[in-house]
Amino acid sequence: MRPNRRVTAFGSAGALVTATLIAGAVAAPSATADSRHGQDREARGAAVAAAKAAKAGIDWQDCPADWGFAKPIQCGWVSVPLDYAHPNGKQIKLAVDRIANTGTKEERQGALVYNPGGPGASGMRFPTRVTNKNPVWANTAKGYDFVGFDPRGVGHSAPISCIDPQEFVKAPKADPVPDSEADKRAQRKLAAEYADGCAERSGAMLPQMTTPNTARDLDVIRAALGEKKLNFLGVSYGTYLGAVYGTLFPGHVRRMVVDSVVDPSRENIWYEANLNQDIAFEGRWKDWQDWVAKNDATFHLGNTRAKVQDQWLKLRATAKKSPLGGVVGPAELIAFFQSAPYYDSSWVPVATVFSKYVAGDTQALVDAASPDLSDTAGNISSENGNAVYTAVECADAKWPTSWKKWDRDNTRLNKDYPFMTWANAWMNLPCATWPAKQQTPVDVKTGKGLPAVLIVQSQRDAATPYEGAVELHKRFKGSRLITEKDAGSHGVTGLVNPCINDRVDTYLLTGKTDAADVTCAPHATPKP
């Protein structure tokens, strides 16, 4: 499941990609030498591409009308090699946008480049934090141009696709929780078809859809911006992009804030990461139910967690027997309800819709949880995001190819953590039969010249469990960890919590961190 918003089920009925490895009879030593040689070539290719970009710069213009970014935001393009081992071969264009710093010329410290996660999410909305006068970012905006971009494969940047978008959003999908072996076979078939669809529609891009390549793209963008060093804010999967960038280009980092951290250890990327999410989602789902129960006077869903869970199970069973409005079954319910364990900002809206349903208003839930087939642009965007999510996670690492392993692991987890487990399994299963080369993840570590990195993490985050922040903190020497205690919203730096906001501002504007790690009290709990 992507460490940022995701669509739960896909395709025609709800599956994702798995990974086949064509294991050659290559002796291990030469395989290692090979991959190192490949990395050397790619490192040289990245330097060639960055030098070219520095010379070319970016031709900033008003943004195309249909992109939805009004002046003074400007848009442009940066060319990068599809394959860094061949820097003069095929190029793709990445869309970038920016807004100038709001302070004086003297106050300006350069560009702050942003990635919101996914993999598969666009960062192009970042400059709107300035035009929308977001108070949390007002101080930092004085010192920095805010720069967003569509990563390779995303949005306007050589977008990839795996299935017809209208087909992708069609509902209802099959219940992700299987009742029988036949249900599992049907989902496995969908996952394999999805993987094949990715190869058919986007085959040439797939081997190059890796986090290390996106990190190299980030360095080319830095050069095109005319920046000697990168200032970077990464949230969710953006933290893994930051971790890989910091490993590959330690001397090119000026300031780096990572928020809601993916555990970057090789063992975790990406199969284990998804299993760990299932456990964390269950915990945060319970936090939300406790809050709903505490506010029973408003929502009337039960005054204990157990009663709220009973209402959920009842709703799920009803929708399974007969999809609400003909379109909302269990898969659609999970896709809608999962935003509550993701983001505190969804607590009230999700509980309100649930409350209306229990009071007899089914339509509110149908409207909230069903696809809008008339929103073709939105559906193209959803399908593209899911395709990139799949392509990057499948290409970054070698996935188990044995169905027995997937079945055993997910059956075991589903017993105690049923909210997300099977939905997440099918989403990732295309990686078991993935038709393109799969890499070995980068060994994230501190290199020469890496400055202090600021790590921000809530303790009960579902999408990126807390252990991830601790692991990156260990690997990046001199980093500082800010923990938001007893909180679990995903993406902490955008919330109002002065204990965190002031420290992020101070770090970005002065480079200073606290002398030791810091624990902050939680941000305000949502009020119904």
BAKERO-636782 format. One record per residue (C-alpha): x, y, z; residue in one letter. Coordinates in nm, 3 decimals, decimal comma. Layout:
! BAKERO-636782
{node {X; Y; Z}; a}
...
This chain:
! BAKERO-636782
{node {0,000; 0,000; 0,000}; m}
{node {0,148; 0,321; -0,083}; r}
{node {0,284; 0,528; 0,199}; p}
{node {0,056; 0,803; 0,076}; n}
{node {-0,306; 0,788; -0,032}; r}
{node {-0,380; 0,483; -0,243}; r}
{node {-0,664; 0,323; -0,429}; v}
{node {-0,719; -0,015; -0,277}; t}
{node {-0,828; -0,235; -0,554}; a}
{node {-0,766; -0,219; -0,917}; f}
{node {-0,796; -0,357; -1,242}; g}
{node {-1,115; -0,525; -1,320}; s}
{node {-1,149; -0,666; -0,975}; a}
{node {-0,875; -0,570; -0,744}; g}
{node {-0,520; -0,687; -0,773}; a}
{node {-0,165; -0,572; -0,819}; l}
{node {0,171; -0,679; -0,940}; v}
{node {0,414; -0,949; -0,835}; t}
{node {0,770; -1,016; -0,930}; a}
{node {0,936; -1,282; -1,141}; t}
{node {1,305; -1,308; -1,127}; l}
{node {1,481; -1,468; -1,409}; i}
{node {1,767; -1,612; -1,211}; a}
{node {2,056; -1,683; -1,439}; g}
{node {2,332; -1,927; -1,361}; a}
{node {2,556; -1,634; -1,267}; v}
{node {2,806; -1,684; -0,988}; a}
{node {2,748; -1,440; -0,703}; a}
{node {3,081; -1,254; -0,719}; p}
{node {3,041; -1,152; -1,082}; s}
{node {2,679; -1,054; -1,017}; a}
{node {2,799; -0,816; -0,746}; t}
{node {3,077; -0,681; -0,961}; a}
{node {2,822; -0,640; -1,240}; d}
{node {2,580; -0,439; -1,031}; s}
{node {2,863; -0,224; -0,896}; r}
{node {2,986; -0,165; -1,248}; h}
{node {2,629; -0,070; -1,346}; g}
{node {2,610; 0,176; -1,057}; q}
{node {2,942; 0,333; -1,156}; d}
{node {2,813; 0,383; -1,510}; r}
{node {2,491; 0,529; -1,375}; e}
{node {2,683; 0,760; -1,139}; a}
{node {2,886; 0,886; -1,435}; r}
{node {2,568; 0,917; -1,641}; g}
{node {2,404; 1,123; -1,366}; a}
{node {2,705; 1,359; -1,361}; a}
{node {2,686; 1,398; -1,741}; v}
{node {2,311; 1,470; -1,726}; a}
{node {2,351; 1,718; -1,438}; a}
{node {2,627; 1,908; -1,623}; a}
{node {2,402; 1,934; -1,931}; k}
{node {2,106; 2,051; -1,720}; a}
{node {2,317; 2,313; -1,541}; a}
{node {2,408; 2,458; -1,879}; k}
{node {2,051; 2,444; -2,017}; a}
{node {1,874; 2,575; -1,705}; g}
{node {1,493; 2,585; -1,705}; i}
{node {1,287; 2,800; -1,940}; d}
{node {1,025; 2,919; -1,689}; w}
{node {0,688; 3,019; -1,839}; q}
{node {0,330; 3,064; -1,721}; d}
{node {0,188; 2,716; -1,658}; c}
{node {-0,035; 2,556; -1,924}; p}
{node {-0,396; 2,654; -1,850}; a}
{node {-0,514; 2,296; -1,797}; d}
{node {-0,250; 2,228; -1,530}; w}
{node {-0,441; 2,442; -1,282}; g}
{node {-0,154; 2,659; -1,150}; f}
{node {-0,216; 3,031; -1,186}; a}
{node {0,049; 3,306; -1,187}; k}
{node {0,279; 3,379; -1,013}; p}
{node {0,352; 3,001; -1,018}; i}
{node {0,566; 2,917; -1,322}; q}
{node {0,623; 2,587; -1,499}; c}
{node {0,906; 2,434; -1,701}; g}
{node {1,075; 2,113; -1,812}; w}
{node {1,396; 1,930; -1,726}; v}
{node {1,532; 1,661; -1,962}; s}
{node {1,676; 1,347; -1,804}; v}
{node {1,805; 1,020; -1,953}; p}
{node {1,558; 0,733; -1,940}; l}
{node {1,856; 0,508; -1,856}; d}
{node {2,147; 0,671; -1,670}; y}
{node {2,385; 0,404; -1,797}; a}
{node {2,327; 0,570; -2,140}; h}
{node {2,311; 0,942; -2,058}; p}
{node {2,314; 1,044; -2,423}; n}
{node {2,045; 0,793; -2,520}; g}
{node {1,666; 0,839; -2,499}; k}
{node {1,562; 1,141; -2,288}; q}
{node {1,233; 1,201; -2,106}; i}
{node {1,101; 1,537; -1,989}; k}
{node {1,008; 1,603; -1,627}; l}
{node {0,753; 1,874; -1,542}; a}
{node {0,863; 2,119; -1,271}; v}
{node {0,702; 2,428; -1,118}; d}
{node {0,808; 2,698; -0,875}; r}
{node {0,713; 3,010; -0,689}; i}
{node {0,978; 3,263; -0,586}; a}
{node {1,064; 3,321; -0,220}; n}
{node {0,836; 3,578; -0,056}; t}
{node {1,118; 3,755; 0,133}; g}
{node {1,388; 3,989; 0,008}; t}
{node {1,674; 3,902; -0,227}; k}
{node {1,903; 3,897; 0,079}; e}
{node {1,674; 3,650; 0,260}; e}
{node {1,669; 3,403; -0,030}; r}
{node {1,849; 3,073; 0,037}; q}
{node {1,770; 2,890; -0,286}; g}
{node {1,508; 2,636; -0,389}; a}
{node {1,331; 2,389; -0,162}; l}
{node {1,232; 2,083; -0,367}; v}
{node {0,941; 1,869; -0,249}; y}
{node {0,820; 1,511; -0,295}; n}
{node {0,493; 1,406; -0,128}; p}
{node {0,536; 1,031; -0,163}; g}
{node {0,348; 0,753; -0,334}; g}
{node {0,551; 0,634; -0,516}; p}
{node {0,329; 0,789; -0,781}; g}
{node {0,229; 1,119; -0,622}; a}
{node {0,288; 1,456; -0,790}; s}
{node {0,470; 1,734; -0,604}; g}
{node {0,340; 2,007; -0,836}; m}
{node {0,096; 2,148; -0,579}; r}
{node {0,380; 2,247; -0,346}; f}
{node {0,402; 2,613; -0,464}; p}
{node {0,030; 2,656; -0,383}; t}
{node {0,129; 2,653; -0,014}; r}
{node {0,249; 3,005; -0,084}; v}
{node {-0,041; 3,123; -0,303}; t}
{node {-0,290; 2,974; -0,051}; n}
{node {-0,104; 3,154; 0,230}; k}
{node {-0,052; 2,837; 0,435}; n}
{node {0,059; 2,979; 0,774}; p}
{node {0,268; 2,671; 0,866}; v}
{node {0,501; 2,742; 0,571}; w}
{node {0,503; 3,123; 0,576}; a}
{node {0,845; 3,160; 0,745}; n}
{node {1,023; 2,905; 0,526}; t}
{node {0,866; 3,061; 0,214}; a}
{node {1,048; 3,387; 0,291}; k}
{node {1,380; 3,212; 0,240}; g}
{node {1,307; 2,961; -0,036}; y}
{node {1,156; 2,926; -0,379}; d}
{node {0,910; 2,637; -0,345}; f}
{node {0,972; 2,386; -0,627}; v}
{node {0,750; 2,091; -0,714}; g}
{node {0,789; 1,824; -0,980}; f}
{node {0,621; 1,522; -1,133}; d}
{node {0,862; 1,228; -1,087}; p}
{node {0,939; 1,006; -1,388}; r}
{node {0,627; 0,819; -1,498}; g}
{node {0,393; 1,054; -1,307}; v}
{node {0,145; 1,313; -1,436}; g}
{node {0,310; 1,524; -1,708}; h}
{node {0,649; 1,346; -1,684}; s}
{node {0,633; 1,063; -1,942}; a}
{node {0,332; 0,909; -1,763}; p}
{node {0,297; 0,532; -1,750}; i}
{node {-0,022; 0,326; -1,744}; s}
{node {-0,113; -0,039; -1,678}; c}
{node {-0,484; -0,060; -1,752}; i}
{node {-0,761; 0,150; -1,908}; d}
{node {-0,837; 0,417; -1,643}; p}
{node {-1,216; 0,381; -1,664}; q}
{node {-1,176; 0,005; -1,619}; e}
{node {-0,941; 0,069; -1,327}; f}
{node {-1,196; 0,269; -1,126}; v}
{node {-1,501; 0,056; -1,210}; k}
{node {-1,693; -0,073; -0,911}; a}
{node {-1,779; -0,288; -0,731}; p}
{node {-1,457; -0,489; -0,710}; k}
{node {-1,440; -0,831; -0,547}; a}
{node {-1,417; -0,841; -0,168}; d}
{node {-1,042; -0,842; -0,097}; p}
{node {-1,089; -1,087; 0,192}; v}
{node {-1,112; -1,429; 0,024}; p}
{node {-1,375; -1,683; 0,129}; d}
{node {-1,228; -1,967; -0,073}; s}
{node {-0,936; -2,090; -0,283}; e}
{node {-1,140; -1,989; -0,588}; a}
{node {-1,146; -1,627; -0,462}; d}
{node {-0,768; -1,635; -0,424}; k}
{node {-0,724; -1,779; -0,772}; r}
{node {-0,940; -1,502; -0,918}; a}
{node {-0,734; -1,232; -0,742}; q}
{node {-0,406; -1,396; -0,849}; r}
{node {-0,527; -1,395; -1,209}; k}
{node {-0,611; -1,024; -1,185}; l}
{node {-0,268; -0,947; -1,039}; a}
{node {-0,089; -1,133; -1,316}; a}
{node {-0,306; -0,961; -1,579}; e}
{node {-0,226; -0,625; -1,423}; y}
{node {0,148; -0,698; -1,441}; a}
{node {0,107; -0,799; -1,807}; d}
{node {-0,089; -0,480; -1,873}; g}
{node {0,198; -0,272; -1,733}; c}
{node {0,438; -0,445; -1,975}; a}
{node {0,201; -0,397; -2,269}; e}
{node {0,124; -0,031; -2,206}; r}
{node {0,453; 0,090; -2,053}; s}
{node {0,713; -0,182; -2,114}; g}
{node {1,011; 0,036; -2,213}; a}
{node {0,980; 0,247; -1,897}; m}
{node {0,944; -0,035; -1,644}; l}
{node {1,311; -0,133; -1,591}; p}
{node {1,396; 0,237; -1,534}; q}
{node {1,116; 0,311; -1,285}; m}
{node {1,338; 0,287; -0,977}; t}
{node {1,394; 0,503; -0,670}; t}
{node {1,768; 0,540; -0,750}; p}
{node {1,676; 0,675; -1,095}; n}
{node {1,430; 0,921; -0,941}; t}
{node {1,708; 1,026; -0,700}; a}
{node {1,935; 1,086; -1,002}; r}
{node {1,651; 1,286; -1,162}; d}
{node {1,638; 1,494; -0,844}; l}
{node {2,008; 1,573; -0,881}; d}
{node {1,956; 1,678; -1,244}; v}
{node {1,669; 1,905; -1,132}; i}
{node {1,901; 2,055; -0,867}; r}
{node {2,157; 2,131; -1,139}; a}
{node {1,893; 2,274; -1,376}; a}
{node {1,778; 2,507; -1,097}; l}
{node {2,134; 2,640; -1,077}; g}
{node {2,172; 2,510; -0,719}; e}
{node {2,510; 2,383; -0,596}; k}
{node {2,336; 2,180; -0,325}; k}
{node {1,987; 2,043; -0,275}; l}
{node {1,734; 2,155; -0,013}; n}
{node {1,473; 1,878; 0,005}; f}
{node {1,148; 1,806; 0,186}; l}
{node {1,026; 1,448; 0,146}; g}
{node {0,709; 1,303; 0,299}; v}
{node {0,615; 0,935; 0,315}; s}
{node {0,778; 0,755; 0,017}; y}
{node {0,955; 1,091; -0,035}; g}
{node {1,160; 1,002; 0,274}; t}
{node {1,292; 0,691; 0,100}; y}
{node {1,370; 0,901; -0,207}; l}
{node {1,558; 1,139; 0,026}; g}
{node {1,740; 0,852; 0,196}; a}
{node {1,855; 0,712; -0,141}; v}
{node {1,951; 1,061; -0,265}; y}
{node {2,150; 1,124; 0,054}; g}
{node {2,331; 0,792; 0,002}; t}
{node {2,409; 0,845; -0,368}; l}
{node {2,485; 1,220; -0,345}; f}
{node {2,585; 1,291; 0,018}; p}
{node {2,800; 1,591; -0,079}; g}
{node {2,513; 1,748; -0,276}; h}
{node {2,277; 1,785; 0,025}; v}
{node {2,242; 2,124; 0,194}; r}
{node {1,928; 2,073; 0,407}; r}
{node {1,697; 1,772; 0,416}; m}
{node {1,374; 1,723; 0,610}; v}
{node {1,212; 1,378; 0,598}; v}
{node {0,864; 1,338; 0,742}; d}
{node {0,684; 1,004; 0,810}; s}
{node {0,968; 0,773; 0,728}; v}
{node {0,987; 0,453; 0,525}; v}
{node {1,223; 0,204; 0,690}; d}
{node {1,510; 0,210; 0,438}; p}
{node {1,671; -0,122; 0,534}; s}
{node {1,717; -0,357; 0,237}; r}
{node {1,523; -0,631; 0,415}; e}
{node {1,221; -0,401; 0,442}; n}
{node {1,200; -0,276; 0,081}; i}
{node {0,923; -0,348; -0,020}; w}
{node {0,759; -0,682; 0,067}; y}
{node {0,815; -0,657; 0,445}; e}
{node {0,725; -0,286; 0,443}; a}
{node {0,377; -0,374; 0,325}; n}
{node {0,328; -0,647; 0,587}; l}
{node {0,439; -0,404; 0,859}; n}
{node {0,186; -0,150; 0,733}; q}
{node {-0,096; -0,399; 0,784}; d}
{node {-0,010; -0,424; 1,154}; i}
{node {0,024; -0,048; 1,198}; a}
{node {-0,303; 0,023; 1,012}; f}
{node {-0,494; -0,201; 1,252}; e}
{node {-0,353; -0,003; 1,547}; g}
{node {-0,448; 0,332; 1,401}; r}
{node {-0,792; 0,203; 1,294}; w}
{node {-0,851; 0,123; 1,662}; k}
{node {-0,732; 0,472; 1,762}; d}
{node {-0,997; 0,619; 1,532}; w}
{node {-1,267; 0,386; 1,667}; q}
{node {-1,178; 0,489; 2,024}; d}
{node {-1,219; 0,854; 1,923}; w}
{node {-1,555; 0,781; 1,752}; v}
{node {-1,673; 0,601; 2,068}; a}
{node {-1,564; 0,896; 2,284}; k}
{node {-1,774; 1,121; 2,061}; n}
{node {-2,080; 0,896; 2,063}; d}
{node {-2,301; 1,195; 2,146}; a}
{node {-2,219; 1,328; 1,798}; t}
{node {-2,191; 1,013; 1,588}; f}
{node {-2,419; 0,757; 1,761}; h}
{node {-2,202; 0,468; 1,640}; l}
{node {-2,150; 0,313; 1,985}; g}
{node {-1,976; 0,428; 2,302}; n}
{node {-1,701; 0,163; 2,297}; t}
{node {-1,451; 0,057; 2,034}; r}
{node {-1,614; -0,288; 2,021}; a}
{node {-1,953; -0,136; 1,937}; k}
{node {-1,804; 0,082; 1,661}; v}
{node {-1,626; -0,225; 1,520}; q}
{node {-1,958; -0,415; 1,525}; d}
{node {-2,118; -0,138; 1,318}; q}
{node {-1,827; -0,160; 1,073}; w}
{node {-1,858; -0,539; 1,040}; l}
{node {-2,234; -0,508; 0,994}; k}
{node {-2,184; -0,246; 0,718}; l}
{node {-1,921; -0,463; 0,552}; r}
{node {-2,147; -0,771; 0,556}; a}
{node {-2,442; -0,573; 0,415}; t}
{node {-2,229; -0,431; 0,131}; a}
{node {-2,086; -0,775; 0,057}; k}
{node {-2,430; -0,929; 0,023}; k}
{node {-2,559; -0,645; -0,191}; s}
{node {-2,330; -0,354; -0,289}; p}
{node {-2,473; -0,020; -0,174}; l}
{node {-2,615; 0,172; -0,468}; g}
{node {-2,500; -0,123; -0,679}; g}
{node {-2,138; 0,003; -0,660}; v}
{node {-2,006; 0,009; -0,303}; v}
{node {-1,891; -0,330; -0,180}; g}
{node {-1,625; -0,419; 0,081}; p}
{node {-1,335; -0,313; -0,146}; a}
{node {-1,483; 0,035; -0,197}; e}
{node {-1,559; 0,064; 0,176}; l}
{node {-1,196; -0,012; 0,265}; i}
{node {-1,072; 0,243; 0,011}; a}
{node {-1,295; 0,509; 0,169}; f}
{node {-1,255; 0,420; 0,538}; f}
{node {-0,876; 0,377; 0,522}; q}
{node {-0,831; 0,753; 0,497}; s}
{node {-0,923; 0,774; 0,869}; a}
{node {-0,622; 0,570; 0,988}; p}
{node {-0,409; 0,760; 0,734}; y}
{node {-0,495; 1,119; 0,824}; y}
{node {-0,652; 1,283; 1,128}; d}
{node {-0,809; 1,535; 0,887}; s}
{node {-1,032; 1,247; 0,768}; s}
{node {-1,156; 1,149; 1,114}; w}
{node {-1,458; 1,379; 1,118}; v}
{node {-1,563; 1,339; 0,751}; p}
{node {-1,542; 0,958; 0,759}; v}
{node {-1,726; 0,932; 1,093}; a}
{node {-1,994; 1,174; 0,969}; t}
{node {-2,066; 0,969; 0,657}; v}
{node {-2,066; 0,646; 0,862}; f}
{node {-2,302; 0,805; 1,115}; s}
{node {-2,543; 0,913; 0,840}; k}
{node {-2,546; 0,561; 0,699}; y}
{node {-2,632; 0,405; 1,035}; v}
{node {-2,906; 0,667; 1,076}; a}
{node {-3,058; 0,552; 0,745}; g}
{node {-2,894; 0,780; 0,485}; d}
{node {-2,718; 0,536; 0,249}; t}
{node {-2,669; 0,791; -0,027}; q}
{node {-2,401; 0,991; 0,155}; a}
{node {-2,185; 0,679; 0,175}; l}
{node {-2,252; 0,581; -0,187}; v}
{node {-2,151; 0,932; -0,300}; d}
{node {-1,836; 0,927; -0,087}; a}
{node {-1,713; 0,577; -0,171}; a}
{node {-1,809; 0,516; -0,532}; s}
{node {-1,605; 0,612; -0,839}; p}
{node {-1,710; 0,905; -1,057}; d}
{node {-1,693; 0,767; -1,410}; l}
{node {-1,750; 1,115; -1,555}; s}
{node {-1,426; 1,242; -1,394}; d}
{node {-1,201; 1,110; -1,670}; t}
{node {-0,906; 1,335; -1,574}; a}
{node {-0,926; 1,223; -1,211}; g}
{node {-0,950; 0,859; -1,315}; n}
{node {-0,648; 0,890; -1,546}; i}
{node {-0,459; 1,040; -1,251}; s}
{node {-0,566; 0,759; -1,011}; s}
{node {-0,470; 0,488; -1,257}; e}
{node {-0,137; 0,657; -1,331}; n}
{node {-0,058; 0,691; -0,958}; g}
{node {-0,129; 0,323; -0,903}; n}
{node {0,079; 0,223; -1,208}; a}
{node {0,380; 0,420; -1,080}; v}
{node {0,336; 0,289; -0,726}; y}
{node {0,344; -0,065; -0,862}; t}
{node {0,624; -0,009; -1,112}; a}
{node {0,860; 0,151; -0,859}; v}
{node {0,801; -0,097; -0,578}; e}
{node {0,827; -0,393; -0,817}; c}
{node {1,146; -0,260; -0,981}; a}
{node {1,327; -0,147; -0,664}; d}
{node {1,362; -0,492; -0,512}; a}
{node {1,323; -0,863; -0,570}; k}
{node {0,984; -0,988; -0,450}; w}
{node {0,886; -1,339; -0,342}; p}
{node {0,761; -1,536; -0,643}; t}
{node {0,614; -1,822; -0,439}; s}
{node {0,237; -1,789; -0,394}; w}
{node {0,269; -2,019; -0,091}; k}
{node {0,473; -1,753; 0,088}; k}
{node {0,228; -1,473; 0,009}; w}
{node {-0,065; -1,692; 0,111}; d}
{node {0,097; -1,804; 0,437}; r}
{node {0,212; -1,455; 0,542}; d}
{node {-0,116; -1,280; 0,463}; n}
{node {-0,340; -1,554; 0,605}; t}
{node {-0,143; -1,534; 0,931}; r}
{node {-0,156; -1,151; 0,948}; l}
{node {-0,524; -1,132; 0,854}; n}
{node {-0,618; -1,321; 1,171}; k}
{node {-0,507; -1,033; 1,395}; d}
{node {-0,494; -0,740; 1,154}; y}
{node {-0,791; -0,785; 0,921}; p}
{node {-0,862; -0,422; 0,827}; f}
{node {-0,605; -0,386; 0,547}; m}
{node {-0,412; -0,711; 0,509}; t}
{node {-0,571; -0,879; 0,207}; w}
{node {-0,649; -0,554; 0,024}; a}
{node {-0,282; -0,464; 0,053}; n}
{node {-0,166; -0,811; -0,054}; a}
{node {-0,363; -0,801; -0,380}; w}
{node {-0,242; -0,449; -0,449}; m}
{node {0,119; -0,567; -0,435}; n}
{node {0,082; -0,913; -0,586}; l}
{node {0,167; -0,800; -0,943}; p}
{node {0,528; -0,780; -0,813}; c}
{node {0,531; -1,164; -0,791}; a}
{node {0,500; -1,197; -1,169}; t}
{node {0,663; -0,867; -1,263}; w}
{node {0,774; -0,872; -1,628}; p}
{node {1,077; -0,640; -1,592}; a}
{node {1,412; -0,651; -1,415}; k}
{node {1,411; -0,612; -1,037}; q}
{node {1,701; -0,444; -0,858}; q}
{node {1,867; -0,485; -0,521}; t}
{node {1,777; -0,189; -0,296}; p}
{node {2,044; 0,071; -0,221}; v}
{node {2,224; 0,022; 0,109}; d}
{node {2,123; 0,351; 0,276}; v}
{node {2,409; 0,497; 0,479}; k}
{node {2,605; 0,812; 0,565}; t}
{node {2,854; 0,924; 0,302}; g}
{node {3,116; 1,197; 0,297}; k}
{node {2,970; 1,547; 0,326}; g}
{node {2,617; 1,450; 0,436}; l}
{node {2,493; 1,726; 0,671}; p}
{node {2,256; 1,681; 0,966}; a}
{node {1,921; 1,554; 0,834}; v}
{node {1,601; 1,641; 1,023}; l}
{node {1,365; 1,344; 1,075}; i}
{node {1,004; 1,404; 1,183}; v}
{node {0,770; 1,118; 1,276}; q}
{node {0,447; 1,054; 1,465}; s}
{node {0,456; 0,760; 1,700}; q}
{node {0,146; 0,577; 1,573}; r}
{node {0,172; 0,638; 1,198}; d}
{node {-0,001; 0,358; 1,004}; a}
{node {0,147; 0,402; 0,656}; a}
{node {0,509; 0,440; 0,772}; t}
{node {0,548; 0,277; 1,114}; p}
{node {0,768; 0,454; 1,372}; y}
{node {1,052; 0,200; 1,346}; e}
{node {1,133; 0,342; 1,002}; g}
{node {1,231; 0,679; 1,150}; a}
{node {1,448; 0,508; 1,412}; v}
{node {1,622; 0,302; 1,142}; e}
{node {1,701; 0,603; 0,919}; l}
{node {1,817; 0,798; 1,227}; h}
{node {2,069; 0,519; 1,295}; k}
{node {2,190; 0,512; 0,936}; r}
{node {2,227; 0,889; 0,887}; f}
{node {2,491; 0,992; 1,138}; k}
{node {2,432; 1,332; 1,295}; g}
{node {2,061; 1,329; 1,205}; s}
{node {1,804; 1,456; 1,456}; r}
{node {1,472; 1,285; 1,530}; l}
{node {1,159; 1,474; 1,636}; i}
{node {0,891; 1,237; 1,764}; t}
{node {0,530; 1,344; 1,790}; e}
{node {0,415; 1,138; 2,086}; k}
{node {0,070; 0,975; 2,107}; d}
{node {-0,015; 1,093; 1,753}; a}
{node {-0,047; 0,900; 1,429}; g}
{node {-0,140; 1,125; 1,142}; s}
{node {0,064; 1,057; 0,828}; h}
{node {0,258; 1,364; 0,721}; g}
{node {0,343; 1,566; 1,031}; v}
{node {0,514; 1,880; 0,898}; t}
{node {0,192; 2,012; 0,741}; g}
{node {-0,004; 2,003; 1,068}; l}
{node {-0,024; 2,282; 1,325}; v}
{node {0,207; 2,185; 1,609}; n}
{node {0,440; 2,471; 1,709}; p}
{node {0,683; 2,229; 1,880}; c}
{node {0,744; 2,077; 1,534}; i}
{node {0,673; 2,375; 1,304}; n}
{node {0,923; 2,604; 1,481}; d}
{node {1,200; 2,344; 1,467}; r}
{node {1,143; 2,273; 1,097}; v}
{node {1,156; 2,649; 1,025}; d}
{node {1,472; 2,693; 1,233}; t}
{node {1,646; 2,404; 1,061}; y}
{node {1,554; 2,512; 0,707}; l}
{node {1,636; 2,879; 0,770}; l}
{node {1,952; 2,840; 0,985}; t}
{node {2,064; 2,477; 0,953}; g}
{node {2,046; 2,441; 1,333}; k}
{node {1,899; 2,137; 1,507}; t}
{node {1,851; 2,069; 1,879}; d}
{node {2,147; 1,929; 2,070}; a}
{node {1,953; 1,605; 2,122}; a}
{node {1,645; 1,430; 1,983}; d}
{node {1,313; 1,590; 2,077}; v}
{node {0,973; 1,455; 2,179}; t}
{node {0,674; 1,681; 2,110}; c}
{node {0,323; 1,658; 2,252}; a}
{node {0,060; 1,563; 1,990}; p}
{node {-0,118; 1,817; 1,768}; h}
{node {-0,480; 1,891; 1,859}; a}
{node {-0,717; 1,596; 1,826}; t}
{node {-0,992; 1,659; 1,568}; p}
{node {-1,315; 1,803; 1,708}; k}
{node {-1,643; 1,664; 1,577}; p}
